[in-house]
Structure formats: C-alpha cells, structure tokens
Amino acid sequence: MKPKLPYQIRKSQFYALTIFGGTILISHLAFNHFKANTESNFPKIEFLSTKNHEVILSEFDPNSLDEKQWMQLGFSEKQVKTILKYKNIVGGNFLSKEQLKKCYAIAEEKFIELEPYILLPETSSSKEFYTKKHQNYEKKTLKINGKFNPDLYSENDWQKIGFSEKQAAAIVKYKNFLGGSFLSKEKFKECFIINDENYKKLYPYLILPEKTPENKQNNKNLAFEKPRIKYFPFNPNELNAEGWQKLGFSEKQAQVIVNYRDRNLKGSFKSLDDIEKCFVISAEKFNEMKPFIRLSISEFTEHNNTPNAKPSVPKTDFSKTNLNKITYAQLIEFGFDEKSAGSFIGFRNKLGGFVEEFQVLDTYNIDKNLAEKLIKISPLENDYIQKYNLLDAPESWLKNHPYFRYYADKIMYLRVTFTNEKEIFKKLKAKPEDEAKMKLYLK
C-alpha cells in the first residue's frame, strides 16, 4: 500500500493546481470584459442640455414660473426639478439674480442669456426686500367679457383682460413670431407667458381651431414668416426709429436707417436713390415701400437740379413753417450751411421733435445767429410729439434719446423698485438741468 501513496498525492495536487489555474484565468477574462464595457458605456453627466431650443425670451419673474414654463425656457425636466428644489431651499422665493445664479442646474452661459429678462434685483439681503421690490408683479384676475379672436388683440387689449404690460407685449411678440397668427388653440397654449391656469380660463372664449391645420403644421419656416405690414404714406425724413419699426423693420435696423440718414446724409434723404442705398433696406422691401414714400418738392428739386442750373425751389414762407417740419433744403434756403442744417435735422430727429425753442440753440454746430432769427420767425408746434411716463417708457427709447440715454440703465433698475416717478428722480440724482430737459418728454 505504501508505494501507491506518493502517486495518489501527486495526482490530487495536479487536479488542485489545474482547477485553481482555471479559476484564475476565468476571473481575469471576466474582469477585463467588465472593465471594457463599463469604460465604453459609462454615460456622461451633463447638467444642461446641449440641444438648441428656439426660445422666445421676454421679461419674467422666476418666482411665478411653473415646471412647464421653466422647460419652455430651454431647461430639461431634471434641471427644472433641481431649480424648484433649490427655490424651496432658499425659502420659497428667489430674492435676487445673484442668488438665482448660484443654482448649479443653470449654467453660466444660460444665465447670461436670461439675465436681461429676469425681474429681480441684482442683490438682496432679505425676504422683505423681495416683497417690496416685486409687489407690482402680483397675479391679476383675468376679466373676459366674451368670445374673441386673439389674433386681433393688441397689447392694450391683453392688458384690459388682466395681463401686465410686459406680459401683453410678450403675447403679441409670440404671435408675430408665429407669423402674425396663433393658428390654433394648440399653438396659443404654447405661449410661454400663458400658464395652464390662465389657459383654462381663456380656452372657452378663444375663436381658434382646436388643432393647427395640417398644411401649416409641418412648415418648418412657419415661425419665420413675415407678418403683413400695413403701409401708410410717410416722409422718410420725419420718421424716428419707432416710425421705421412700424414699417416692419427690427429695432436695430430702424436705428441703422436713422443713423444713416442723420450722419451719412446730413439729416435727410434727398431722393429715392438715397433710401434704396441704405444696406438694411432690401430691394424687395424698397419696392414695397416705394408707392408710400413722400419726399417734399424742395427735397426732390434740390437733388435733381444740375450744377449749373439755378434751383427752381419755391420760396418758403417761414412764418408759416413749423420748426418741427422744416426740411434740410428749407434750412439751406434760409441761409444755413450744410453742416448746420444737417445738425439741426439730426438733433431734432433724435429728440423726436423740439418742445421748447431753446433746444434749437442747443443744437451742435448750429449757426446761433441764424437760429435766433429762425426762432423769431417760424412757429413751434409740438402737440404731436411722443411722450412717455418714466415708468413705462420703452428701453430702446430711453437708451437712444439724447436727454435720457446717460441715465437709461439706472432708470430701468430704479423703476423695478419704485412705482412713483418722483421717487425715481430722487434716487436718480440727475443734474437739475438734465432733469428739467427729461421732463419735457414725459407725460
């Protein structure tokens, strides 16, 4: 029996080593397979979607937004839950832009995009601060008198229903974004500023089809269709930036046209060619406007006279010529040189019209002796001049008007806080002479 013992031991050892080696090999292969799969398939964590969303931005109070409205701003469902959770953590209300910015679900780039539209102070220290600043943004009850077509409603009509001025502007902006019509109740519901609660109230009164018509539903360029413009006879030398916007130009395009006229053409278009040469006016747009353009006879004759021919400009009766209507050619006729005449027209256009006679004398580069003579002869009629309340003056108007532009940003900030014009002027701390000039253009 003894000779067999060594052989049996060796046999057992052999089997044990074989099993042990196989186990190690299998474990090694399994580990490598698992490692390869986890490295290649591990998902990337992103807090902000990289997809581009077509978002129509308008001023908003982040404390009044529900989940759907946050998602319409371009956030994912998870991001929205994080934002709302953070809102509860900080006490149920965001007190400032600074505080909102700290929410990690809002990327820096996204915050920069939204910041100009956020109705919150820059910084704050208490809930009381927030309450005082935002008492104007309390929800209003909608008052609906009967069925209506929302396509026909102006900003003023939406305000009468119960929306704020800014909300009304956003609704009209959304309609224009769709091409001038809401198309259906389905599309109307997608308006960012109309929450579910208000939509349920409006729904029974909307004169719109339930669904978007099929022939328009799949049109990718639907949102970029141009709204129809109702043209009217106009003198291009009398239009300010807002007047050009009424003709279908954007705010920036309108300002380019005004700058082109006032700076490059010394205050006035002398011919249709001058208008057509402005680079923001396309050939198609010019042809649409052409039948409605009204240049005065003196402006046409000045441009079309040959260098050697005597101008056949009719003599102007300056005692009957309004200082706010007098043309570049008439100023030349009175005796002003091109530089003075151009400055006169340019400054008047930027102001939106002269309110007081002293403003003519304040014109840069004006011949003051001639200006004083003109003031004594020509009347000043200013009843039609556009004026605003400091609380609702458009931001673009404030930033472009010579008397307001240096204070525009501060005014925009202060009127979020104060609802009284006197309080705004008190905090604005403008020079007395500047304040007096600003009040010429306030209601």
KOLNUVEX-630224 format. One record per residue (C-alpha): residue number from 1; x, y, z. Coordinates in steps of 0.001 Angstrom, whole numbers. Layout:
<sites>
   resi         X         Y         Z
    NUM         X         Y         Z
...
</sites>
This chain:
<sites>
   resi         X         Y         Z
      1         0         0         0
      2      2846      2393       730
      3      4205      2580     -2863
      4       781      3811     -4095
      5       605      6756     -1624
      6      3074      9121     -3366
      7      1306      8667     -6704
      8     -2118      9450     -5235
      9      -791     12569     -3542
     10       756     13798     -6753
     11     -2476     13104     -8633
     12     -4523     15149     -6103
     13     -2054     18021     -6272
     14     -2244     18051    -10069
     15     -6034     18285    -10055
     16     -5984     21026     -7428
     17     -3487     23136     -9381
     18     -5461     22676    -12615
     19     -8714     23821    -11010
     20     -7018     26754     -9271
     21     -5329     27940    -12511
     22     -8578     27676    -14470
     23    -10401     29730    -11850
     24     -7771     32491    -12008
     25     -7901     32546    -15827
     26    -11690     32782    -15942
     27    -11733     35523    -13299
     28     -9134     37516    -15236
     29    -11104     37278    -18509
     30    -14361     38228    -16794
     31    -12765     41262    -15119
     32    -11290     42503    -18415
     33    -14668     42125    -20146
     34    -16463     44017    -17387
     35    -13843     46781    -17376
     36    -14071     47257    -21161
     37    -17856     47514    -21058
     38    -18000     49977    -18180
     39    -15336     52230    -19694
     40    -17009     52443    -23094
     41    -20637     52648    -21998
     42    -20424     54870    -18918
     43    -22774     57817    -19570
     44    -21581     61405    -19468
     45    -23266     63549    -16855
     46    -24412     66941    -18111
     47    -26419     69478    -16199
     48    -27524     71447    -19214
     49    -28874     70054    -22476
     50    -26698     70779    -25471
     51    -29664     70821    -27822
     52    -30570     74169    -29247
     53    -34042     75362    -28283
     54    -35890     78104    -30149
     55    -36830     80197    -27110
     56    -38782     83445    -27265
     57    -37450     85473    -24356
     58    -39397     88139    -22525
     59    -39151     89655    -19061
     60    -40277     87227    -16355
     61    -40382     86749    -12596
     62    -38682     83383    -11871
     63    -40784     83011     -8716
     64    -44016     82807    -10723
     65    -42899     80141    -13223
     66    -44236     76592    -13078
     67    -42425     73464    -14359
     68    -43760     73825    -17889
     69    -42660     77457    -18181
     70    -39130     76635    -16951
     71    -38941     73895    -19619
     72    -40084     76398    -22256
     73    -37028     78453    -21323
     74    -34876     75542    -22522
     75    -34282     73523    -19343
     76    -34712     69750    -19105
     77    -37214     68136    -16747
     78    -34442     67150    -14296
     79    -32969     70641    -14349
     80    -36371     72163    -13619
     81    -36863     69876    -10604
     82    -33448     70938     -9332
     83    -34265     74640     -9791
     84    -37598     74334     -7975
     85    -35971     72300     -5178
     86    -33293     74988     -4804
     87    -36058     77628     -4700
     88    -37654     75835     -1741
     89    -34279     75522       -14
     90    -33707     79307      -163
     91    -37096     79985      1418
     92    -39640     79622     -1406
     93    -38617     82717     -3369
     94    -35532     83856     -5248
     95    -34539     87198     -3780
     96    -32038     88332     -6411
     97    -30261     87470     -9653
     98    -27149     86771     -7589
     99    -28994     84070     -5644
    100    -30577     82512     -8743
    101    -27184     82347    -10436
    102    -25906     80051     -7666
    103    -28297     77268     -8717
    104    -25919     74665    -10205
    105    -28569     73474    -12725
    106    -28300     76850    -14517
    107    -25077     77011    -16492
    108    -23207     80310    -16675
    109    -23879     80709    -20407
    110    -27602     80099    -19892
    111    -27748     82605    -17033
    112    -26055     85277    -19170
    113    -28683     84648    -21852
    114    -31593     85008    -19386
    115    -30239     87747    -17108
    116    -31556     90810    -19037
    117    -35100     89414    -18790
    118    -35133     88416    -15097
    119    -37361     90635    -12941
    120    -35202     90516     -9831
    121    -32781     92995     -8232
    122    -29081     92319     -8679
    123    -28527     91593     -4980
    124    -30683     91407     -1847
    125    -30475     90554      1820
    126    -33983     89645      2992
    127    -37451     88436      2047
    128    -38819     91866      2919
    129    -36546     93333       258
    130    -38013     90988     -2313
    131    -41602     91681     -1227
    132    -41217     95439     -1578
    133    -39452     95228     -4900
    134    -41924     92874     -6515
    135    -45267     93942     -5213
    136    -46087     95077     -8760
    137    -45854     91553    -10163
    138    -48699     90011     -8189
    139    -51023     87821    -10207
    140    -54107     89515    -11583
    141    -57537     88005    -12103
    142    -58495     87738    -15766
    143    -61649     89568    -16868
    144    -63076     88044    -20060
    145    -66264     89589    -21459
    146    -67000     87086    -24220
    147    -65598     85091    -27124
    148    -62772     86752    -29045
    149    -60151     86133    -31732
    150    -56710     86577    -30058
    151    -55136     87340    -33464
    152    -56975     90685    -33416
    153    -55926     91680    -29909
    154    -53351     94444    -29357
    155    -51144     94865    -26286
    156    -53754     97239    -24846
    157    -56499     94617    -25292
    158    -54474     91973    -23415
    159    -53878     94452    -20587
    160    -57631     95065    -20314
    161    -58142     91331    -19818
    162    -55755     91375    -16865
    163    -52216     90775    -18134
    164    -49437     93182    -17187
    165    -47920     95499    -19780
    166    -44862     93278    -20162
    167    -46901     90098    -20384
    168    -49142     91671    -23040
    169    -46081     92681    -25069
    170    -44730     89120    -24813
    171    -48021     87603    -26055
    172    -48087     89896    -29109
    173    -44399     89170    -29721
    174    -45126     85440    -29678
    175    -47982     85913    -32183
    176    -45656     87814    -34533
    177    -43045     85082    -34057
    178    -45606     82585    -35400
    179    -46179     84724    -38468
    180    -48925     87064    -37256
    181    -51446     84415    -36156
    182    -51774     81945    -33274
    183    -53182     79416    -35830
    184    -54915     77238    -33215
    185    -55688     76795    -29510
    186    -52917     74218    -29523
    187    -50349     76842    -30586
    188    -51841     79508    -28344
    189    -51324     77223    -25336
    190    -47589     77045    -26114
    191    -47172     80775    -25455
    192    -44544     80976    -22710
    193    -46276     83723    -20749
    194    -49667     81930    -20505
    195    -49644     79326    -17739
    196    -52049     76384    -17512
    197    -54338     78156    -15066
    198    -54869     81172    -17331
    199    -55185     78978    -20426
    200    -58066     77042    -18835
    201    -59841     80337    -18183
    202    -59255     81608    -21728
    203    -59938     78339    -23573
    204    -63787     78534    -23811
    205    -63611     82071    -25245
    206    -60929     81583    -27930
    207    -62173     81806    -31518
    208    -59490     79499    -32930
    209    -59463     75947    -34327
    210    -58518     73227    -31832
    211    -55560     71915    -33849
    212    -53071     73550    -36173
    213    -54089     72996    -39846
    214    -52045     70221    -41466
    215    -50861     72416    -44319
    216    -49196     74708    -41746
    217    -48256     72232    -39050
    218    -45287     70763    -40917
    219    -43994     74031    -42262
    220    -40501     74359    -40741
    221    -40272     78020    -41635
    222    -43641     78895    -40135
    223    -42101     80826    -37254
    224    -40130     82981    -39665
    225    -42996     84037    -41941
    226    -43123     87809    -42183
    227    -46180     89462    -40656
    228    -48180     91597    -43066
    229    -47306     95279    -42872
    230    -49959     97939    -43252
    231    -48106    100657    -45126
    232    -49084    104312    -44918
    233    -47881    107471    -46727
    234    -44793    108787    -44963
    235    -41947    111252    -45274
    236    -38734    109310    -44506
    237    -37125    112486    -43177
    238    -39736    112802    -40441
    239    -39638    109214    -39131
    240    -37834    108323    -35919
    241    -36701    104768    -35046
    242    -40176    103776    -33830
    243    -41706    105012    -37081
    244    -39395    102756    -39116
    245    -40294     99824    -36854
    246    -43956    100346    -37769
    247    -42910     99776    -41370
    248    -41649     96296    -40475
    249    -38002     96897    -39559
    250    -36435     95493    -36396
    251    -35275     97821    -33628
    252    -31630     97546    -34739
    253    -32458     98013    -38443
    254    -34563    101093    -37641
    255    -31689    102640    -35700
    256    -29267    101935    -38581
    257    -31599    103739    -41009
    258    -31892    106758    -38696
    259    -28095    106887    -38207
    260    -27528    106544    -41969
    261    -29861    109475    -42639
    262    -28616    111725    -39832
    263    -24887    111040    -40123
    264    -24144    109955    -43688
    265    -26760    112101    -45435
    266    -26536    115087    -43082
    267    -30057    114790    -41768
    268    -32273    113981    -44742
    269    -32900    111705    -47710
    270    -32680    113830    -50874
    271    -34047    111200    -53258
    272    -35419    107672    -53548
    273    -31908    106553    -54511
    274    -30627    107632    -51097
    275    -33193    105397    -49418
    276    -32512    102445    -51706
    277    -28764    102620    -50981
    278    -29243    102003    -47250
    279    -27863     98470    -46803
    280    -30532     97287    -44333
    281    -33306     98057    -46854
    282    -33534     95153    -49289
    283    -34640     95638    -52904
    284    -37860     93756    -52133
    285    -38597     95951    -49098
    286    -37830     99153    -51015
    287    -40264     98198    -53796
    288    -42968     97526    -51187
    289    -42457    100939    -49564
    290    -41858    102994    -52713
    291    -45522    103853    -53511
    292    -45938    105267    -49998
    293    -42788    107408    -49801
    294    -43493    111154    -49790
    295    -40468    113414    -50204
    296    -41233    117145    -50267
    297    -40923    119087    -53522
    298    -37975    121074    -52204
    299    -36059    117879    -51401
    300    -36667    116484    -54898
    301    -35721    119698    -56669
    302    -32542    120168    -54652
    303    -31306    116710    -55635
    304    -32367    116803    -59287
    305    -31031    120261    -60189
    306    -27923    120242    -62401
    307    -24817    122003    -61013
    308    -25090    124884    -63471
    309    -28828    125347    -63346
    310    -30431    127699    -60890
    311    -32588    125799    -58428
    312    -36268    126315    -59029
    313    -37136    125888    -55385
    314    -40307    127759    -54456
    315    -39763    130443    -51831
    316    -40746    129303    -48384
    317    -42971    131344    -46111
    318    -41047    130687    -42909
    319    -43664    132468    -40801
    320    -45980    129521    -41568
    321    -43350    126770    -41437
    322    -43285    124724    -38239
    323    -39793    124307    -36769
    324    -40597    120624    -36324
    325    -41484    120242    -40021
    326    -38868    122416    -41690
    327    -36698    120444    -44157
    328    -32978    120336    -44841
    329    -33500    122176    -48159
    330    -35536    124916    -46472
    331    -32809    125430    -43870
    332    -30274    125856    -46704
    333    -32684    128304    -48323
    334    -32850    130280    -45065
    335    -29061    130606    -45078
    336    -27696    127710    -43010
    337    -24700    125839    -44386
    338    -24889    122070    -44929
    339    -23234    121258    -41612
    340    -25630    123388    -39552
    341    -28682    122199    -41468
    342    -27663    118561    -41057
    343    -27091    119018    -37311
    344    -30483    120726    -36944
    345    -32376    117870    -38644
    346    -30309    115160    -36932
    347    -30771    116532    -33406
    348    -34490    117123    -33965
    349    -34983    113541    -35160
    350    -33146    112100    -32156
    351    -35290    114154    -29791
    352    -38466    113177    -31608
    353    -39157    116875    -32144
    354    -38420    120164    -30386
    355    -40597    121004    -27367
    356    -39008    124353    -26498
    357    -37273    126923    -28719
    358    -34050    126893    -26677
    359    -33401    123355    -27950
    360    -32744    124740    -31431
    361    -29962    126874    -29977
    362    -28568    123833    -28139
    363    -28044    122022    -31454
    364    -24395    121093    -32004
    365    -22659    123007    -34828
    366    -25674    125306    -35339
    367    -25218    128871    -36565
    368    -26703    130563    -33486
    369    -27288    133947    -35132
    370    -29330    132371    -37905
    371    -31023    130052    -35407
    372    -32200    133019    -33304
    373    -33627    134694    -36427
    374    -35396    131486    -37431
    375    -36902    131052    -33959
    376    -38350    134595    -34091
    377    -39952    133971    -37489
    378    -41069    130311    -37512
    379    -43681    128901    -35125
    380    -43050    125835    -32941
    381    -45873    123298    -32897
    382    -45242    120270    -30660
    383    -48636    118721    -29922
    384    -47865    115503    -31824
    385    -44544    114713    -30067
    386    -44416    111257    -28471
    387    -44121    111435    -24688
    388    -43976    108696    -22069
    389    -44339    108121    -18372
    390    -40959    107337    -16812
    391    -42385    104044    -15506
    392    -43395    102664    -18905
    393    -41046    104348    -21378
    394    -39568    101731    -23777
    395    -35986    100774    -23007
    396    -34895    101464    -26615
    397    -36363    104977    -26424
    398    -34571    105719    -23154
    399    -31237    104485    -24491
    400    -31442    106453    -27758
    401    -32937    109744    -26572
    402    -30238    112428    -26046
    403    -31714    113517    -22705
    404    -32223    110052    -21205
    405    -29514    107780    -22611
    406    -26884    108553    -19938
    407    -29398    107685    -17200
    408    -31232    104870    -19028
    409    -29711    101874    -17205
    410    -30232    103441    -13803
    411    -33842    104345    -14647
    412    -34518    100766    -15772
    413    -33153     99471    -12462
    414    -34940    102002    -10245
    415    -38368    101540    -11774
    416    -38312     97855    -10835
    417    -38131     99047     -7247
    418    -40185    102263     -7208
    419    -43632    102941     -8654
    420    -43550    106691     -8212
    421    -41839    108959    -10750
    422    -40805    111455     -8052
    423    -39050    108713     -6094
    424    -37170    107625     -9218
    425    -35921    111175     -9873
    426    -34943    111482     -6213
    427    -32810    108316     -6402
    428    -31531    109114     -9893
    429    -29704    112212     -8604
    430    -29544    113780    -12064
    431    -28294    117324    -12554
    432    -31151    119854    -12227
    433    -30725    120988    -15849
    434    -30766    117366    -17075
    435    -33892    116583    -15049
    436    -35649    119660    -16475
    437    -34864    118556    -20030
    438    -36041    114987    -19381
    439    -39368    116244    -18065
    440    -40047    117953    -21413
    441    -40647    114476    -22884
    442    -42583    112977    -20000
    443    -46365    112962    -19701
</sites>
